[in-house]
Amino acid sequence: MNARVSLQARVEQYLAERRGLGFELHTMGYALARFARYVAEVGHRGPLTADLMAAWARQAKDGQGNRATAARQLRLLRPFTRWLGQFEPATEVPDEAIFGSIPGRVAPHIYREQEIVELLAAAKQLGPPGSLRAAVTETLFGLMACSGLRISEALGLQEADVDLKAGVLTIRQSKFGKSRLVPLHPSAVEALARYRTQRARQVRTTPEGPFFVATRGRRLGQPVSDRQAHRIFDRLRKQLGWVDRGSHGAPRVHDLRHSFAVRRLVLWHEQGVDINQRMLPLSISCRATKSYPATTSAMR
């Protein structure tokens, strides 16, 4: 790399340019930040090489990832390295020959109702005593399970987006820049109202403030980070000892969304509903009907 401009600075420049064109690049942003840290840690000097990028891709998931995982990591670097070539002509662009092509979409872990109940019960026991941590975690994962929200959508909720009188969530600037309304089942409204009451005892909120708040130190009252939410979920998953029934290596927090959709389809089938007529509304809004009877009761 040019000694006058660090790799981290180039990453920030690239992301700023792309986001200025309307791309969100959440996953790529995290990946490029990790790559820049890795390059600094190994003390690499000079143009980026394919061997360096392959070594970084192999250490994904603490080196426990498979070939497909490494291939996906490497794919995230290609647009950036092509862009970087205008400043560093010797930059190499990795290709599929290193790890092979990326396989198609793989099966998610579809949660059983009992697993959701166990997850929320474990979240409810999180400490320390008197902290909002348990309430935030239980409500966050419970809402995702019974509404089909992506974790980014749930964490992005502002106080004004949660209308409990109308029983509706406003999801702003979601995937592809779309916004939508998500109706809530009464049991979910009850759980969110209870959380809001608990939160009010410790954190002052404004309409523009986050609905789900961090609970420790200087970050008290700030938005919960995606990384923190995933870290807590992974801890609870390991604690519960779940056996993976998908193809990702372990149950993921995003599988709550897949499980919601599957449960909704199963209920429609049981009710004799014409599923073909309901697929479009489900794909667009992930309607929050009573998809997890046990889940919503467990949030009480």
C-alpha positions as CSV (number, residue, x, y, z in Angstrom):
1,M,0.0,0.0,0.0
2,N,1.0,3.6,-0.5
3,A,2.7,4.7,2.7
4,R,0.9,8.0,2.5
5,V,-2.6,6.5,2.5
6,S,-3.4,3.6,4.8
7,L,-5.5,0.6,3.8
8,Q,-8.1,1.6,6.4
9,A,-8.3,5.1,4.8
10,R,-8.9,3.5,1.4
11,V,-11.6,1.2,2.8
12,E,-13.4,4.2,4.3
13,Q,-13.1,6.1,1.0
14,Y,-14.4,3.2,-1.0
15,L,-17.4,2.6,1.4
16,A,-18.2,6.4,1.4
17,E,-18.3,6.5,-2.4
18,R,-20.5,3.4,-2.7
19,R,-22.8,4.4,0.1
20,G,-23.1,7.8,-1.5
21,L,-24.6,6.0,-4.5
22,G,-27.2,4.4,-2.3
23,F,-25.6,1.1,-1.3
24,E,-25.7,0.1,2.4
25,L,-22.9,-2.4,2.3
26,H,-23.3,-3.6,5.9
27,T,-21.7,-7.0,5.4
28,M,-19.0,-5.8,3.1
29,G,-18.2,-2.9,5.5
30,Y,-17.6,-5.3,8.4
31,A,-15.5,-7.6,6.2
32,L,-13.3,-4.8,4.8
33,A,-12.7,-3.5,8.4
34,R,-11.7,-7.0,9.5
35,F,-9.4,-7.4,6.5
36,A,-7.7,-4.0,7.1
37,R,-7.1,-5.1,10.7
38,Y,-5.7,-8.4,9.6
39,V,-3.3,-6.8,7.1
40,A,-2.0,-4.5,9.9
41,E,-1.7,-7.4,12.4
42,V,0.4,-9.5,10.0
43,G,2.6,-6.5,9.1
44,H,2.1,-6.7,5.4
45,R,3.7,-4.1,3.3
46,G,3.3,-3.3,-0.4
47,P,0.5,-4.1,-2.8
48,L,-2.3,-6.5,-1.7
49,T,-1.8,-10.0,-3.0
50,A,-4.2,-12.9,-3.7
51,D,-2.2,-15.1,-1.2
52,L,-2.7,-12.5,1.5
53,M,-6.4,-12.3,0.9
54,A,-6.8,-16.1,0.8
55,A,-5.0,-16.4,4.1
56,W,-7.4,-13.9,5.6
57,A,-10.4,-15.7,4.2
58,R,-9.2,-19.0,5.7
59,Q,-9.2,-17.6,9.2
60,A,-12.9,-16.7,9.1
61,K,-14.8,-18.1,12.0
62,D,-11.5,-18.6,13.9
63,G,-10.3,-20.9,11.2
64,Q,-13.3,-23.3,11.6
65,G,-15.0,-22.2,8.4
66,N,-15.3,-24.5,5.4
67,R,-14.3,-23.9,1.8
68,A,-17.6,-22.2,1.0
69,T,-17.2,-19.8,3.9
70,A,-13.7,-18.8,2.7
71,A,-15.1,-18.4,-0.8
72,R,-17.8,-16.0,0.4
73,Q,-15.3,-14.0,2.4
74,L,-13.0,-13.7,-0.6
75,R,-15.9,-12.6,-2.8
76,L,-16.5,-9.6,-0.5
77,L,-13.0,-8.3,-1.4
78,R,-13.2,-8.4,-5.1
79,P,-15.2,-5.1,-5.8
80,F,-12.9,-3.3,-3.4
81,T,-9.6,-4.6,-4.9
82,R,-10.8,-3.7,-8.4
83,W,-11.5,-0.2,-7.2
84,L,-8.2,0.0,-5.3
85,G,-6.4,-0.8,-8.6
86,Q,-6.8,2.8,-9.7
87,F,-4.5,3.9,-6.9
88,E,-2.4,0.8,-6.5
89,P,-2.0,-0.8,-10.0
90,A,-0.2,-3.8,-8.6
91,T,-3.2,-4.8,-6.4
92,E,-4.2,-8.4,-7.2
93,V,-7.9,-9.3,-7.6
94,P,-8.7,-12.8,-6.3
95,D,-10.7,-15.1,-8.4
96,E,-12.8,-18.2,-7.9
97,A,-9.9,-20.5,-8.7
98,I,-8.6,-20.1,-5.1
99,F,-11.5,-21.8,-3.3
100,G,-13.8,-22.7,-6.1
101,S,-17.3,-21.3,-6.9
102,I,-19.7,-20.3,-4.1
103,P,-22.4,-22.9,-3.7
104,G,-26.1,-21.8,-3.9
105,R,-28.3,-20.9,-1.0
106,V,-28.1,-23.5,1.7
107,A,-30.8,-24.7,4.2
108,P,-31.4,-22.6,7.4
109,H,-32.0,-24.0,10.8
110,I,-35.8,-24.0,11.3
111,Y,-36.4,-23.5,15.0
112,R,-38.9,-25.6,16.9
113,E,-41.3,-23.7,19.2
114,Q,-39.6,-25.3,22.2
115,E,-36.3,-23.9,21.1
116,I,-37.7,-20.4,20.9
117,V,-39.1,-20.8,24.4
118,E,-35.8,-22.0,25.7
119,L,-33.9,-19.1,24.0
120,L,-36.2,-16.5,25.6
121,A,-36.0,-18.2,29.0
122,A,-32.2,-18.2,28.8
123,A,-32.2,-14.5,27.7
124,K,-34.4,-13.7,30.7
125,Q,-31.7,-15.0,33.1
126,L,-28.9,-12.8,31.8
127,G,-27.2,-10.6,34.4
128,P,-26.1,-8.6,36.1
129,P,-29.1,-8.3,38.5
130,G,-31.0,-5.1,38.1
131,S,-29.7,-4.5,34.6
132,L,-31.9,-4.0,31.5
133,R,-29.7,-6.6,29.6
134,A,-32.1,-9.5,30.2
135,A,-35.2,-7.5,29.2
136,V,-33.5,-6.1,26.1
137,T,-32.3,-9.4,24.9
138,E,-35.5,-11.4,25.6
139,T,-37.6,-8.7,23.9
140,L,-35.3,-8.4,20.9
141,F,-35.2,-12.1,20.1
142,G,-38.8,-12.6,20.9
143,L,-39.8,-9.8,18.5
144,M,-37.7,-11.2,15.8
145,A,-39.2,-14.7,16.3
146,C,-42.8,-13.5,16.2
147,S,-42.6,-10.9,13.5
148,G,-39.9,-12.1,11.0
149,L,-37.8,-9.0,11.3
150,R,-34.2,-9.0,10.2
151,I,-31.9,-8.2,13.1
152,S,-30.8,-5.0,11.4
153,E,-34.5,-3.9,11.2
154,A,-35.1,-4.7,14.9
155,L,-32.0,-2.9,16.1
156,G,-32.8,0.0,13.8
157,L,-36.2,0.7,15.4
158,Q,-36.6,4.1,16.9
159,E,-39.0,4.8,19.8
160,A,-41.4,6.6,17.4
161,D,-41.4,3.5,15.1
162,V,-43.1,1.4,17.7
163,D,-46.8,2.4,17.8
164,L,-48.3,0.1,20.5
165,K,-51.7,1.8,20.4
166,A,-52.1,0.9,16.7
167,G,-50.1,-2.3,17.1
168,V,-47.8,-1.5,14.2
169,L,-44.0,-1.2,13.7
170,T,-42.6,1.1,11.0
171,I,-39.6,-0.4,9.4
172,R,-37.6,2.3,7.6
173,Q,-35.0,2.0,4.8
174,S,-34.9,-1.8,5.0
175,K,-33.5,-4.1,2.3
176,F,-33.4,-2.3,-1.2
177,G,-34.2,1.0,0.6
178,K,-37.8,0.0,1.1
179,S,-40.0,0.9,4.1
180,R,-43.0,-1.0,5.4
181,L,-45.5,-1.4,8.2
182,V,-45.5,-4.6,10.3
183,P,-48.6,-5.4,12.3
184,L,-48.2,-6.9,15.7
185,H,-50.2,-9.6,17.5
186,P,-51.7,-8.4,20.8
187,S,-49.4,-10.7,22.8
188,A,-46.4,-9.1,21.1
189,V,-47.8,-5.6,21.9
190,E,-48.1,-6.6,25.5
191,A,-44.5,-7.8,25.7
192,L,-43.2,-4.6,24.0
193,A,-45.2,-2.4,26.4
194,R,-43.8,-4.3,29.3
195,Y,-40.2,-3.8,28.0
196,R,-40.9,-0.1,27.4
197,T,-42.0,0.3,31.0
198,Q,-38.9,-1.5,32.3
199,R,-36.6,0.6,30.1
200,A,-38.2,3.9,31.2
201,R,-37.1,3.2,34.8
202,Q,-33.5,3.3,33.8
203,V,-33.1,5.1,30.5
204,R,-34.5,8.4,29.3
205,T,-35.9,8.1,25.7
206,T,-36.9,10.5,22.9
207,P,-39.0,9.7,19.8
208,E,-35.7,9.7,17.8
209,G,-33.9,7.5,20.3
210,P,-33.3,3.7,19.9
211,F,-36.0,1.3,21.0
212,F,-33.5,-1.4,21.9
213,V,-30.8,0.2,24.1
214,A,-27.3,-0.8,25.3
215,T,-27.2,-1.4,29.0
216,R,-23.7,-0.9,30.2
217,G,-21.2,1.9,30.9
218,R,-20.9,4.8,28.6
219,R,-23.1,3.1,26.0
220,L,-26.1,3.0,28.3
221,G,-29.1,4.2,26.3
222,Q,-27.3,4.0,23.0
223,P,-28.4,1.6,20.2
224,V,-27.5,-2.0,20.6
225,S,-24.8,-2.9,18.1
226,D,-25.2,-5.8,15.6
227,R,-22.0,-7.3,16.9
228,Q,-23.2,-7.3,20.5
229,A,-26.5,-8.9,19.6
230,H,-24.8,-11.7,17.6
231,R,-22.3,-12.2,20.5
232,I,-25.1,-12.7,23.0
233,F,-27.1,-14.9,20.7
234,D,-24.0,-17.2,20.1
235,R,-23.4,-17.4,23.8
236,L,-27.0,-18.5,24.5
237,R,-27.0,-20.9,21.5
238,K,-23.9,-22.7,22.9
239,Q,-25.4,-22.6,26.4
240,L,-28.5,-24.4,25.1
241,G,-26.5,-26.9,23.2
242,W,-28.6,-26.9,20.1
243,V,-27.9,-29.4,17.3
244,D,-27.8,-27.7,13.9
245,R,-30.4,-28.8,11.5
246,G,-29.4,-26.4,8.7
247,S,-26.3,-26.1,6.5
248,H,-24.5,-23.1,8.0
249,G,-22.6,-25.0,10.7
250,A,-24.7,-23.7,13.6
251,P,-28.1,-22.1,14.2
252,R,-28.0,-18.4,13.4
253,V,-30.0,-15.4,14.7
254,H,-31.1,-14.8,11.0
255,D,-32.8,-18.2,11.1
256,L,-35.5,-16.7,13.4
257,R,-36.7,-14.9,10.3
258,H,-36.7,-18.1,8.2
259,S,-38.5,-20.0,10.9
260,F,-41.2,-17.4,11.1
261,A,-41.9,-17.7,7.4
262,V,-42.0,-21.5,7.5
263,R,-44.3,-21.5,10.5
264,R,-46.6,-19.0,8.8
265,L,-46.8,-21.3,5.7
266,V,-47.5,-24.4,7.8
267,L,-50.3,-22.6,9.6
268,W,-51.8,-21.4,6.4
269,H,-51.7,-25.0,5.0
270,E,-53.4,-26.3,8.2
271,Q,-56.1,-23.6,7.8
272,G,-56.7,-24.5,4.2
273,V,-55.6,-21.1,2.9
274,D,-54.6,-20.7,-0.7
275,I,-50.9,-20.3,-0.1
276,N,-50.2,-19.0,-3.6
277,Q,-52.4,-16.0,-2.9
278,R,-50.5,-15.3,0.3
279,M,-46.9,-15.6,-0.8
280,L,-46.5,-12.0,-2.1
281,P,-47.7,-10.4,1.1
282,L,-45.5,-12.7,3.2
283,S,-42.4,-12.0,1.1
284,I,-43.1,-8.2,1.2
285,S,-44.0,-7.6,4.7
286,C,-43.5,-10.8,6.8
287,R,-46.9,-10.2,8.4
288,A,-46.7,-10.6,12.2
289,T,-49.6,-12.8,12.9
290,K,-49.6,-15.4,15.7
291,S,-47.0,-17.6,14.2
292,Y,-45.4,-18.7,17.5
293,P,-48.1,-19.2,20.1
294,A,-45.6,-20.5,22.6
295,T,-43.1,-17.7,21.8
296,T,-45.4,-14.8,22.5
297,S,-46.6,-16.4,25.7
298,A,-42.9,-16.9,26.7
299,M,-42.3,-13.2,26.4
300,R,-44.7,-12.5,29.2
